Amino acid sequence: MGLVHSIVRAAIIVGASIPVLALSTTAEAQLTPMRGCALLKRPIEMSLGVPDQAPGVFVELIDPATDEVLETRPAHPGNTGKIDLAELFPKLWTTEAPRVLMAQATTRVGDKVAARIGPPVVLVPMVAPRYAARVDREGTPQASPPAAPGSRVLSGYWTYTDQRVEITTGKGRLTFALRPDAAPNSVDNFRTLVARGFYDGVSIHRIASLSGRTLPDIVQFGDPTGTGQGGPGYFIDFEPGPLKHAYGTLSLARTSDPNSAGSQVFICLGRDSAARLDGRYTVFARLVAGTDTLEALAKTPTDAEGKPREPVTIESARLVDAPPYGAGPKPQADPLEKTPTR
């Protein structure tokens, strides 16, 4: 399967320094969805555990595209340990511009945040996606225009705990932070495949330059057959997104049909050909740990078609809870970005 998708999700780093509290047991301190969806105008129920003797407990509603804290409300889980996000934040059902948001449990002392507790909860609105019915002469998908404010019909929210993806290869481990705010359907597809063990034991079948230069531009995997022609038995539509193909971004691969993505993905090495991928492939995650591993993969000897001469395998891929919003490592930088020649 040829390259045809884009990638990326880096850790969101909030401008102000805020303490975080990530306890070992999620039941001790975490905001957790009580079901995976909340349909229109119904409660958005969460369980909320907090540490013993914690100060005042609050929930922040955050726009991950901008890092802006939109609202902060006190939470009163009481004896049930339950709260309703729709009651805390009525705008979730009244907004004319539904978008992916995150809810983060915090503790506060007075007017100041004491700590952010556990991973955030992702809220993905159920709205009609943009659709790419064709490509232009350069092969760029032509998606329908963005919907005008107030015209998007909201049916509810998908809700889940924010997670990262750890991929263990024969050359080391890669950790990716997902970007549901930029490409929610692509993220959901990838999370589902990882959770089902789809990538375990699958080979990295292509390490190639898109421009014919010496250094490769992509590391591609996700085909159980190892031929570049296999997949999960279904397609998902192209999802236009704002993220660029920077170093370490994870993007969906596809055929020339814009709506033919499945399980194949590629890690962009952000070099000579990165710009030509923007707008043509969907970036949905970004590397936050494992630069040494990615560079080792990039140096793997290949044949003229980019196939590794010796097998390189994805030993496992798994979902792990993300850190509290704003915590954790930043996106990994290209180690060659300051080198004058490549």
C-alpha positions in Angstrom: 0.0 0.0 0.0 1.4 3.4 -1.0 1.9 6.2 1.4 -1.3 8.1 1.9 -2.0 9.6 5.2 -0.7 11.9 7.8 0.3 11.9 11.5 1.1 13.5 14.8 0.3 14.1 18.4 2.8 15.6 20.7 2.5 16.1 24.4 0.6 19.3 25.2 2.7 21.6 27.3 0.8 24.2 29.2 2.5 27.6 29.4 2.3 27.9 33.2 4.0 25.3 35.4 1.3 23.3 37.2 2.1 20.5 39.7 0.8 17.1 38.7 -0.2 14.1 40.8 -0.2 10.8 39.0 -0.9 8.1 41.6 0.0 4.5 41.0 -3.6 3.3 41.4 -6.1 5.0 39.1 -8.9 4.3 41.6 -7.1 6.5 44.1 -7.3 9.7 42.0 -8.7 9.9 38.6 -11.6 11.2 36.5 -13.0 8.2 34.7 -16.0 7.9 32.2 -18.7 5.6 33.6 -19.6 4.6 30.0 -17.9 5.2 26.6 -20.5 7.6 25.3 -23.1 10.2 26.3 -25.9 10.8 24.0 -27.5 14.2 23.4 -28.8 16.1 26.4 -28.1 13.2 28.8 -25.8 13.2 31.8 -22.0 12.8 31.0 -21.3 10.6 34.1 -17.8 10.3 35.5 -16.4 8.6 38.6 -14.1 10.8 40.5 -11.6 9.5 43.0 -9.3 11.8 45.0 -6.4 11.3 47.4 -7.1 11.2 51.1 -7.0 14.7 52.7 -6.9 16.4 49.3 -7.7 20.1 49.2 -10.7 21.3 47.1 -11.4 19.2 44.1 -12.2 20.8 40.7 -12.6 19.9 37.1 -11.0 21.9 34.3 -12.5 21.9 30.8 -9.5 22.3 28.4 -9.3 23.0 24.6 -6.3 20.8 23.6 -5.9 22.6 20.3 -4.9 25.8 22.1 -4.1 24.6 25.7 -6.7 27.0 27.0 -8.6 26.2 30.2 -12.1 27.2 29.1 -13.8 26.7 32.5 -13.0 25.4 36.0 -15.8 24.1 38.2 -15.8 22.6 41.8 -16.6 18.9 41.8 -18.7 17.4 44.6 -18.6 13.6 44.1 -20.0 13.0 47.6 -20.5 9.5 48.8 -21.3 8.1 45.4 -18.0 9.3 43.8 -19.9 10.4 40.7 -20.2 13.7 38.9 -22.0 14.8 35.8 -19.9 16.9 33.4 -22.9 18.1 31.6 -24.2 19.6 34.9 -20.8 21.2 35.6 -20.4 22.5 32.0 -23.8 23.2 30.4 -22.0 24.6 27.3 -21.1 21.0 26.3 -24.7 20.7 25.1 -25.4 24.3 24.0 -22.2 25.1 22.1 -22.6 26.0 18.4 -19.0 24.9 17.7 -18.6 21.4 19.1 -15.0 20.2 19.2 -12.7 17.8 21.0 -12.2 18.8 24.6 -10.5 17.4 27.7 -11.7 17.2 31.3 -9.0 17.3 33.9 -9.4 16.6 37.6 -7.4 19.1 39.8 -7.0 20.1 43.4 -6.9 23.7 44.4 -6.0 25.7 47.4 -7.7 29.1 47.3 -7.4 30.5 43.8 -4.4 28.4 42.8 -4.1 24.9 41.3 -2.4 22.5 43.8 -2.1 19.6 41.4 -3.6 18.0 38.3 -4.7 14.5 39.2 -4.4 11.5 36.8 -4.9 11.5 33.1 -7.6 13.7 31.5 -10.8 12.4 29.9 -11.2 13.0 26.2 -14.6 14.2 24.9 -15.1 13.7 21.2 -18.3 15.2 19.8 -20.4 13.1 17.5 -20.7 15.3 14.5 -20.7 14.7 10.8 -17.1 14.6 9.5 -15.7 16.4 6.5 -15.5 14.1 3.4 -12.9 13.9 0.6 -14.7 12.6 -2.5 -11.7 13.1 -4.8 -8.1 14.2 -5.2 -6.6 17.0 -7.3 -4.0 16.5 -10.0 -1.2 16.4 -7.4 -3.1 13.7 -5.5 -4.1 15.9 -2.6 -7.5 15.0 -1.1 -10.2 17.6 -1.6 -12.3 17.6 1.5 -15.7 19.3 1.9 -15.4 22.8 3.5 -15.6 23.2 7.2 -19.1 23.5 8.6 -20.3 27.0 9.6 -20.8 27.6 13.3 -24.2 26.5 14.4 -24.6 24.1 11.5 -23.0 21.0 13.0 -25.5 18.6 14.4 -24.3 17.3 17.8 -25.5 13.8 18.7 -23.4 13.3 21.8 -19.9 12.7 23.0 -17.6 9.7 22.9 -15.6 9.6 26.2 -12.4 7.8 27.2 -9.3 8.2 29.4 -6.5 9.8 27.5 -3.8 7.3 26.7 -0.4 7.0 25.0 0.9 4.2 22.8 4.0 2.3 23.6 5.5 0.4 20.7 8.3 -2.1 21.4 10.4 -3.0 18.4 13.5 -5.2 18.0 15.6 -2.0 18.2 13.9 -0.4 21.3 10.7 1.4 22.4 8.8 4.3 20.9 6.1 6.2 22.8 3.5 8.3 21.0 1.1 10.9 22.4 -2.2 10.9 20.5 -3.9 14.0 19.1 -7.7 13.3 19.1 -8.2 17.1 18.8 -6.6 17.1 15.4 -7.8 13.7 14.0 -10.3 12.0 16.4 -11.4 9.3 14.0 -7.9 8.3 13.0 -6.9 8.2 16.7 -9.9 6.0 17.5 -9.1 3.6 14.7 -5.5 3.3 15.9 -6.4 2.9 19.6 -8.8 0.1 18.6 -6.2 -1.7 16.6 -3.7 -1.4 19.4 -6.1 -2.5 22.1 -7.0 -5.6 20.0 -3.3 -6.6 19.6 -3.3 -6.1 15.9 0.3 -4.7 15.7 1.9 -7.4 17.9 4.4 -9.3 15.8 3.8 -7.3 12.6 7.0 -6.3 10.7 8.2 -2.9 9.7 8.0 -3.4 5.9 9.3 -0.1 4.5 12.0 2.3 5.5 12.3 4.6 2.5 13.2 8.0 1.0 10.4 9.7 -0.9 12.8 11.9 -2.7 15.5 9.5 -3.7 18.0 11.0 -1.2 20.3 8.9 0.9 18.5 9.3 4.2 15.0 7.8 4.6 11.9 10.0 5.2 9.5 7.4 6.6 9.3 4.2 8.6 6.1 2.3 7.7 4.4 -0.7 9.4 0.9 -2.2 10.0 0.6 -4.8 7.3 0.4 -8.4 8.6 1.5 -9.7 5.3 4.7 -7.6 5.2 4.1 -6.9 1.5 2.5 -3.4 1.8 -0.8 -4.7 0.4 -2.4 -6.0 3.6 -4.7 -4.4 6.2 -7.4 -4.9 8.7 -10.2 -5.8 6.3 -11.8 -2.3 6.2 -11.1 1.3 5.2 -11.7 4.5 7.0 -12.2 7.9 5.3 -9.5 10.5 4.9 -9.6 12.9 7.8 -8.3 16.4 7.1 -6.3 17.8 10.0 -4.1 20.8 10.9 -0.9 18.9 11.9 2.3 19.0 9.9 4.6 16.1 9.2 7.3 17.1 11.6 9.9 14.7 13.0 8.4 11.8 14.8 4.8 12.3 13.7 2.6 9.2 13.1 0.4 9.3 10.0 -2.0 6.9 8.2 -1.0 5.3 4.9 -3.4 4.7 2.1 -3.6 4.0 -1.6 -4.4 6.7 -4.2 -8.0 6.6 -3.1 -8.2 9.2 -0.3 -10.6 7.0 1.7 -8.6 3.8 1.8 -6.7 4.0 5.1 -6.8 1.0 7.5 -4.0 -0.3 9.7 -0.8 0.9 7.9 0.9 3.9 9.4 4.2 5.6 8.9 6.5 7.5 11.2 7.8 10.7 9.5 11.5 11.5 9.9 10.7 15.1 9.1 13.4 15.6 6.5 13.6 16.5 2.9 10.1 15.3 1.9 8.1 16.1 4.9 6.4 19.2 3.4 5.0 17.2 0.4 3.0 15.0 2.8 1.2 17.9 4.5 -2.5 17.9 3.6 -2.2 14.6 1.9 -2.0 12.3 4.9 -3.5 12.5 8.3 -1.2 13.2 11.2 -2.7 11.8 14.5 0.2 11.3 17.0 3.7 12.3 17.8 6.8 10.7 19.3 7.5 11.8 22.8 10.1 9.2 23.8 12.4 6.9 21.7 14.4 9.1 19.4 17.3 6.7 19.7 15.1 3.8 18.7 13.6 5.8 15.7 17.1 6.7 14.5 18.2 3.0 14.8 15.2 2.0 12.7 16.1 4.7 10.1 19.6 3.2 9.8 18.3 -0.3 9.0 19.8 -1.6 5.7 17.2 -1.9 3.0 16.9 -3.1 -0.6 16.1 -0.7 -3.4 12.4 -0.8 -2.6 12.9 0.2 1.0 12.3 -3.3 2.5 14.6 -4.1 5.4 17.2 -6.7 4.4 16.8 -8.3 7.9 13.3 -8.5 9.5 12.5 -5.8 12.0 9.4 -6.6 14.1 6.9 -4.7 16.2 7.1 -6.9 19.3 4.2 -5.3 21.0 2.0 -2.2 21.0 0.0 -1.2 24.0 -2.1 1.6 25.5 -0.9 3.2 28.7 -2.6 6.0 30.7 -1.4 9.5 29.7 0.1 11.8 32.4 -2.0 14.7 33.7 -2.7 17.3 31.1 0.4 19.4 30.4 2.8 16.9 32.0 5.2 14.4 30.5 7.9 14.8 27.9 7.8 17.2 25.0 7.7 16.0 21.3 11.1 14.6 20.3 13.2 16.9 18.0 14.9 15.8 14.9 18.5 15.1 15.9 19.7 16.1 12.4 17.8 19.4 12.2 20.9 21.5 13.0 23.1 19.5 10.6 23.8 21.5 7.5 23.8 18.5 5.1 21.8 15.3 5.3 
